[in-house]
Amino acid sequence: MSTGADLKAREGGIPNDNMTQEKSSKKGFCSLRHCLAFILHLCNFSIYTQQMNLSIAITAMVNTTVASSQLNASTERPTTDSQDFWNETLQESKVMVLTGQYSMWARWAPPLERSQLTTIAGSGSMLGTFLVLIAGGLLCQALGWPYIFYIFGGIGCTCCLLWFPLVYDNPQNHPFISTGEKRYIMCSLAQEDCSLGWSLPIKAMVKSLPLWAIVVSYFCEYWLLSTIMAYTPTYISSVLQANLRDSGILSALPFVFGCICIILGGLLADFLLSRKILQLVTIRKLFTAIGVLVSSGILVPLPWVRSSRSTTMAFLVLSSVFASLCDSGALINFLDIAPRYAGFLKGLLQVFSYLAGGIAPTVAGFFISQDSEFGWRNVFLLAAAIDVVGLLFYLIFSRAEVQDWAKEPTLTHL
């Protein structure tokens, strides 16, 4: 028989109370875990806006601070150096936010809500890209280039004011979380070893085909994404013959629709899982397959519909919409197979996404420079083919259960 002291001691533990789980799971967007998702959404928004605002403001900065061509020539190199330093600093900060937030989700996100929480947080990057493309030039023109830094920098300061009092490593130590929500999260994660792994099982990771499936999928999907992000403005301005103002607006449209659909895709994935309509591995594979096949298939005929601006933009928007489903598929799958090493794996996957981001635009630029008419066709065909190859590898080898090497710490070192 349990005494009152025993019950009080177990209050922060992992109960088997189904009623508590049911009540807690119905809190929805009023829960603290969803509040953390929106704070991380704002953080991702801030990081991406500050990463892009210098590229928007640099033209206005040079035009207003340099009066003559001689002065412009003498200050061109320092301006470039300062921009490179700014980009490197912000990139180091994008990396910390991207990797750190997934370590937190390993302890905060119940498996039935993992897709929606991570997509709510991650969609801030696409919203930030959209807003800078839409409003960045207008702010520089109407208020002056310093205000683009004041406004988006102020948003970053607001993130800090929310982050320090509200964000904690785990629900056990959070001072404002309710007992019911704490119990629900801990009970949901009871079957997963979410404690921080200090000893990395490198050899086991290298031999893990489910991990390689995610790595290959990351590289292939980011090849397509990097091509679109790098060359959509160029395609709209050169092929569609859009002016500078229209080009900025049209280039931003795929991002805002993608931002919305990332969240909707996460909600749909968790709905299918919570109602036991589909198994988790099926959801990951299905969402990845739909996202890759439809988004790639839509991009292939783009060169043949370039005579119609509305059709081209519809294709670009639809491609972004369906590609966002991958955020509830392969792009989050590493949290399923190894929540213990979520931060490390996200950093590893970012390396491969950056490799794709460096190679893909270079190859695309080569094709376009060789043949302006058929170059675009080759760019889209190659990106689609690489994406489909990555999908096939992922469908064959991917898994959604926690792997043996991620269940308990080992002493294996490389």
PLY file of the C-alpha trace (Angstrom):
ply
format ascii 1.0
element vertex 414
property float x
property float y
property float z
element edge 413
property int vertex1
property int vertex2
end_header
0.00 0.00 0.00
1.37 3.41 -0.93
1.62 6.07 1.73
0.87 9.75 1.21
4.58 10.50 1.07
5.04 7.86 -1.63
2.25 9.34 -3.70
3.70 12.79 -3.37
7.12 11.50 -4.38
5.65 9.86 -7.45
3.78 12.98 -8.53
6.59 13.96 -10.87
7.05 10.41 -12.13
5.41 8.40 -14.90
1.89 7.33 -13.92
-0.29 4.85 -15.73
-3.35 7.08 -15.59
-5.16 6.94 -18.92
-7.63 9.58 -17.81
-4.83 12.02 -17.13
-3.32 11.34 -20.54
-6.64 11.84 -22.27
-7.38 15.13 -20.53
-3.86 16.44 -21.11
-3.81 15.47 -24.75
-6.95 17.52 -25.37
-5.34 20.78 -24.27
-4.23 21.40 -27.83
-2.73 24.76 -28.68
-3.23 26.10 -25.14
-0.61 23.74 -23.75
2.88 24.83 -22.74
4.50 22.56 -25.31
2.64 24.39 -28.08
3.67 27.69 -26.53
7.28 26.54 -26.84
6.63 25.61 -30.48
5.43 29.14 -31.23
8.45 30.64 -29.42
10.75 28.50 -31.56
8.71 29.53 -34.61
9.53 33.14 -33.74
13.20 32.24 -33.20
13.45 30.56 -36.61
11.63 33.51 -38.13
14.12 35.92 -36.56
17.19 33.93 -37.62
16.10 33.71 -41.26
15.03 37.36 -41.52
18.34 38.54 -40.10
20.17 36.19 -42.43
18.46 37.67 -45.47
18.00 41.33 -44.58
21.59 42.33 -45.33
21.28 40.96 -48.87
18.18 43.16 -49.28
19.66 46.25 -47.64
23.18 46.12 -49.08
22.19 47.90 -52.29
20.55 50.77 -50.43
23.49 50.96 -48.03
26.00 51.35 -50.84
23.86 53.83 -52.79
23.25 56.13 -49.80
26.67 56.06 -48.19
28.85 56.32 -51.30
28.53 59.48 -53.32
31.02 58.95 -56.09
32.19 56.02 -58.14
35.71 56.49 -56.79
34.55 56.14 -53.22
32.38 53.22 -54.29
35.41 51.45 -55.75
37.50 52.10 -52.65
34.84 50.77 -50.27
33.66 47.84 -52.36
36.04 45.35 -50.77
35.32 46.28 -47.11
31.60 46.12 -47.81
31.98 42.64 -49.25
34.15 41.57 -46.31
31.62 42.87 -43.79
28.80 41.08 -45.60
30.77 37.82 -45.57
31.49 38.24 -41.85
27.79 38.94 -41.17
26.71 35.88 -43.13
29.23 33.62 -41.38
28.16 34.86 -37.94
24.47 34.35 -38.68
25.13 30.94 -40.20
26.82 29.82 -36.99
23.75 31.10 -35.05
21.19 29.22 -37.71
23.12 26.05 -37.02
22.82 26.42 -33.16
19.09 27.10 -33.31
18.38 24.31 -35.78
20.29 21.65 -33.85
19.43 22.80 -30.34
15.67 22.86 -30.82
15.54 19.20 -31.82
17.38 18.19 -28.66
14.62 19.97 -26.79
11.85 18.30 -28.77
13.26 14.89 -27.88
12.18 15.66 -24.31
9.12 17.83 -24.92
7.28 16.37 -27.92
5.02 13.35 -27.33
5.20 10.91 -30.27
1.57 11.63 -31.21
2.33 15.38 -31.48
5.90 15.28 -32.76
5.07 16.20 -36.34
2.87 19.19 -35.52
5.20 20.65 -32.88
8.31 20.46 -35.05
6.53 21.80 -38.13
5.00 24.71 -36.22
8.49 25.64 -35.03
10.21 25.03 -38.37
7.67 26.95 -40.45
9.05 30.19 -39.04
11.99 29.95 -41.45
9.74 30.01 -44.52
7.61 32.79 -43.05
10.72 34.85 -42.41
11.95 34.33 -45.97
8.55 35.36 -47.33
8.31 38.50 -45.22
11.80 39.75 -46.05
11.23 39.23 -49.78
7.93 41.11 -49.55
8.69 43.89 -47.09
12.48 44.25 -47.07
12.74 46.43 -50.16
9.71 48.51 -49.16
11.19 49.22 -45.73
14.49 50.31 -47.22
12.71 52.58 -49.71
10.15 54.09 -47.35
12.02 54.37 -44.02
15.66 53.88 -44.93
17.93 50.85 -44.80
18.73 51.05 -41.04
15.12 50.28 -40.18
15.23 46.82 -41.68
17.85 46.01 -39.01
15.96 47.84 -36.26
12.68 46.05 -36.90
13.93 42.51 -37.41
16.61 42.96 -34.75
13.86 44.05 -32.35
12.00 40.85 -33.11
15.16 38.94 -32.22
15.36 40.77 -28.88
11.73 39.87 -28.23
12.65 36.24 -28.80
15.28 36.51 -26.06
12.77 38.04 -23.64
10.45 35.09 -24.23
13.19 32.44 -24.38
14.91 32.90 -21.03
11.86 32.75 -18.71
9.77 30.24 -20.70
12.10 27.69 -22.33
13.56 24.84 -20.26
15.44 21.69 -21.21
12.71 19.34 -20.02
9.19 19.49 -18.57
10.30 18.18 -15.16
12.11 21.45 -14.35
9.65 23.92 -15.87
8.09 26.14 -13.18
4.89 26.97 -15.08
3.86 23.59 -16.49
0.74 21.95 -15.11
0.96 18.60 -13.37
-1.34 17.00 -15.93
0.71 18.13 -18.91
3.95 17.08 -17.23
2.55 13.62 -16.58
1.23 13.30 -20.11
4.59 14.20 -21.71
6.59 11.94 -19.41
4.20 9.03 -19.85
4.24 9.46 -23.65
8.03 9.40 -23.72
8.38 6.59 -21.17
9.22 4.02 -23.86
11.93 6.22 -25.37
15.35 6.90 -23.90
15.47 10.68 -24.29
18.36 11.30 -21.91
21.32 13.09 -23.43
23.84 10.69 -24.96
27.39 11.77 -24.27
29.02 8.72 -25.87
28.29 8.58 -29.57
28.01 5.09 -31.11
29.75 6.20 -34.30
30.36 2.72 -35.70
26.76 1.68 -35.16
25.57 4.89 -36.82
27.76 4.29 -39.85
26.32 0.78 -40.23
22.70 1.92 -39.74
20.75 1.77 -43.03
17.74 3.64 -41.58
20.06 6.53 -40.74
21.64 6.42 -44.19
18.15 6.50 -45.69
17.51 9.80 -43.93
20.93 11.19 -44.89
20.46 10.38 -48.58
16.93 11.75 -48.51
18.15 14.99 -46.90
20.81 15.50 -49.55
18.45 14.78 -52.46
15.55 16.84 -51.17
17.77 19.80 -50.36
19.27 19.59 -53.85
15.85 20.41 -55.24
15.08 22.95 -52.52
18.41 24.76 -52.94
17.92 24.98 -56.69
14.46 26.49 -56.26
15.55 28.96 -53.57
18.60 30.10 -55.51
17.09 30.41 -58.97
13.37 31.15 -58.55
13.93 34.96 -58.59
16.21 34.58 -61.63
13.70 32.39 -63.43
10.86 34.81 -62.75
12.80 37.90 -63.82
14.58 36.43 -66.87
12.14 33.87 -68.23
8.84 35.46 -67.19
10.20 38.97 -67.84
8.85 40.32 -64.56
9.97 43.71 -63.27
11.87 44.10 -59.98
8.82 44.76 -57.81
6.74 41.95 -59.28
9.70 39.58 -59.16
10.04 40.04 -55.40
6.35 39.46 -54.78
6.12 36.44 -57.06
9.29 34.91 -55.61
7.79 35.16 -52.12
4.50 33.43 -52.91
5.79 29.82 -52.78
7.26 30.46 -49.33
4.07 31.72 -47.69
2.03 28.83 -49.05
4.79 26.42 -48.03
4.79 27.87 -44.50
1.05 27.24 -44.11
1.19 23.73 -45.55
4.13 22.67 -43.38
1.92 23.20 -40.33
-1.12 21.56 -41.93
1.01 18.56 -42.95
2.23 18.14 -39.37
-1.33 18.27 -38.03
-2.47 15.72 -40.61
0.40 13.34 -39.83
-0.35 13.43 -36.10
-4.08 12.98 -36.77
-3.43 9.84 -38.79
-1.13 8.51 -36.08
-3.33 9.36 -33.10
-6.41 7.77 -34.71
-4.30 4.70 -35.58
-5.28 5.04 -39.22
-1.68 4.49 -40.34
1.49 3.31 -38.64
4.26 5.82 -38.04
6.64 4.32 -40.62
3.83 4.36 -43.19
3.12 8.02 -42.48
6.78 8.97 -42.87
7.10 7.09 -46.16
3.73 8.22 -47.54
4.30 11.91 -46.83
7.81 11.74 -48.28
6.62 9.93 -51.40
3.79 12.39 -52.06
6.03 15.36 -51.35
8.85 14.22 -53.62
6.86 12.80 -56.52
4.35 15.63 -56.83
6.78 18.52 -56.25
9.32 17.04 -58.68
6.67 16.12 -61.24
5.28 19.66 -61.22
8.68 21.26 -61.82
9.60 19.15 -64.87
7.06 20.75 -67.28
7.87 24.31 -66.15
9.93 25.20 -69.27
6.98 24.24 -71.49
4.49 26.54 -69.74
6.71 29.61 -69.45
4.53 31.54 -71.89
1.89 31.77 -69.15
2.98 33.62 -66.02
-0.06 32.50 -64.03
0.48 28.83 -64.89
4.17 29.03 -64.03
3.46 30.61 -60.65
0.73 28.06 -59.95
3.24 25.27 -60.62
5.87 26.86 -58.36
3.37 27.34 -55.53
2.04 23.79 -55.85
5.57 22.42 -55.86
6.31 24.26 -52.61
3.03 23.10 -51.08
3.65 19.41 -51.73
7.36 19.61 -50.90
6.38 20.83 -47.43
4.96 17.37 -46.70
8.52 16.07 -46.47
8.88 18.02 -43.22
6.46 15.49 -41.70
8.22 12.63 -43.48
11.90 11.96 -43.99
13.09 15.32 -42.65
11.85 14.53 -39.14
12.47 10.78 -39.18
15.73 11.06 -37.23
13.69 11.98 -34.13
11.89 8.64 -34.44
14.94 6.40 -34.75
17.27 8.16 -32.28
15.68 10.84 -30.07
18.62 10.44 -27.70
21.01 11.89 -30.30
18.59 14.34 -31.94
20.89 17.37 -31.72
23.94 15.57 -33.10
21.97 13.95 -35.94
20.36 17.23 -36.93
23.80 18.81 -37.14
25.05 15.88 -39.22
22.09 16.16 -41.57
22.64 19.90 -41.91
26.13 19.13 -43.22
24.62 17.13 -46.08
21.98 19.79 -46.72
24.75 22.40 -47.00
26.66 20.14 -49.38
23.58 19.95 -51.57
23.12 23.71 -51.19
26.65 24.30 -52.44
26.67 21.84 -55.33
23.14 22.19 -56.74
23.18 25.94 -57.56
26.65 25.58 -59.09
25.48 22.80 -61.39
22.33 24.75 -62.24
24.37 27.83 -63.07
26.58 25.75 -65.39
23.58 24.37 -67.29
21.97 27.79 -67.67
25.20 29.43 -68.84
25.73 26.73 -71.48
22.27 26.98 -73.00
19.75 29.55 -71.84
16.86 27.82 -73.63
17.40 24.18 -72.71
19.43 24.89 -69.57
16.36 25.38 -67.40
14.91 22.11 -68.65
18.10 20.26 -67.70
18.18 21.93 -64.28
14.64 20.83 -63.40
15.06 17.34 -64.88
18.28 16.71 -62.94
16.83 17.99 -59.66
13.71 15.86 -60.09
15.74 12.76 -60.95
18.02 13.16 -57.91
15.00 13.70 -55.66
13.28 10.54 -56.94
16.46 8.46 -56.48
16.67 9.64 -52.89
13.01 8.74 -52.39
13.53 5.18 -53.63
16.46 4.69 -51.25
14.41 6.08 -48.39
11.37 3.90 -49.10
13.50 0.75 -49.08
15.63 1.30 -45.99
13.80 3.75 -43.72
12.37 2.75 -40.33
10.44 4.58 -37.63
11.27 2.66 -34.44
14.08 3.58 -32.08
17.24 1.79 -33.19
19.22 -0.48 -30.87
22.26 1.80 -30.90
20.09 4.70 -29.69
18.38 2.92 -26.80
21.17 2.93 -24.25
24.65 4.44 -23.95
27.61 2.45 -25.20
31.35 2.75 -24.80
32.01 2.50 -28.53
34.32 5.21 -29.83
35.82 5.85 -33.22
0 1
1 2
2 3
3 4
4 5
5 6
6 7
7 8
8 9
9 10
10 11
11 12
12 13
13 14
14 15
15 16
16 17
17 18
18 19
19 20
20 21
21 22
22 23
23 24
24 25
25 26
26 27
27 28
28 29
29 30
30 31
31 32
32 33
33 34
34 35
35 36
36 37
37 38
38 39
39 40
40 41
41 42
42 43
43 44
44 45
45 46
46 47
47 48
48 49
49 50
50 51
51 52
52 53
53 54
54 55
55 56
56 57
57 58
58 59
59 60
60 61
61 62
62 63
63 64
64 65
65 66
66 67
67 68
68 69
69 70
70 71
71 72
72 73
73 74
74 75
75 76
76 77
77 78
78 79
79 80
80 81
81 82
82 83
83 84
84 85
85 86
86 87
87 88
88 89
89 90
90 91
91 92
92 93
93 94
94 95
95 96
96 97
97 98
98 99
99 100
100 101
101 102
102 103
103 104
104 105
105 106
106 107
107 108
108 109
109 110
110 111
111 112
112 113
113 114
114 115
115 116
116 117
117 118
118 119
119 120
120 121
121 122
122 123
123 124
124 125
125 126
126 127
127 128
128 129
129 130
130 131
131 132
132 133
133 134
134 135
135 136
136 137
137 138
138 139
139 140
140 141
141 142
142 143
143 144
144 145
145 146
146 147
147 148
148 149
149 150
150 151
151 152
152 153
153 154
154 155
155 156
156 157
157 158
158 159
159 160
160 161
161 162
162 163
163 164
164 165
165 166
166 167
167 168
168 169
169 170
170 171
171 172
172 173
173 174
174 175
175 176
176 177
177 178
178 179
179 180
180 181
181 182
182 183
183 184
184 185
185 186
186 187
187 188
188 189
189 190
190 191
191 192
192 193
193 194
194 195
195 196
196 197
197 198
198 199
199 200
200 201
201 202
202 203
203 204
204 205
205 206
206 207
207 208
208 209
209 210
210 211
211 212
212 213
213 214
214 215
215 216
216 217
217 218
218 219
219 220
220 221
221 222
222 223
223 224
224 225
225 226
226 227
227 228
228 229
229 230
230 231
231 232
232 233
233 234
234 235
235 236
236 237
237 238
238 239
239 240
240 241
241 242
242 243
243 244
244 245
245 246
246 247
247 248
248 249
249 250
250 251
251 252
252 253
253 254
254 255
255 256
256 257
257 258
258 259
259 260
260 261
261 262
262 263
263 264
264 265
265 266
266 267
267 268
268 269
269 270
270 271
271 272
272 273
273 274
274 275
275 276
276 277
277 278
278 279
279 280
280 281
281 282
282 283
283 284
284 285
285 286
286 287
287 288
288 289
289 290
290 291
291 292
292 293
293 294
294 295
295 296
296 297
297 298
298 299
299 300
300 301
301 302
302 303
303 304
304 305
305 306
306 307
307 308
308 309
309 310
310 311
311 312
312 313
313 314
314 315
315 316
316 317
317 318
318 319
319 320
320 321
321 322
322 323
323 324
324 325
325 326
326 327
327 328
328 329
329 330
330 331
331 332
332 333
333 334
334 335
335 336
336 337
337 338
338 339
339 340
340 341
341 342
342 343
343 344
344 345
345 346
346 347
347 348
348 349
349 350
350 351
351 352
352 353
353 354
354 355
355 356
356 357
357 358
358 359
359 360
360 361
361 362
362 363
363 364
364 365
365 366
366 367
367 368
368 369
369 370
370 371
371 372
372 373
373 374
374 375
375 376
376 377
377 378
378 379
379 380
380 381
381 382
382 383
383 384
384 385
385 386
386 387
387 388
388 389
389 390
390 391
391 392
392 393
393 394
394 395
395 396
396 397
397 398
398 399
399 400
400 401
401 402
402 403
403 404
404 405
405 406
406 407
407 408
408 409
409 410
410 411
411 412
412 413
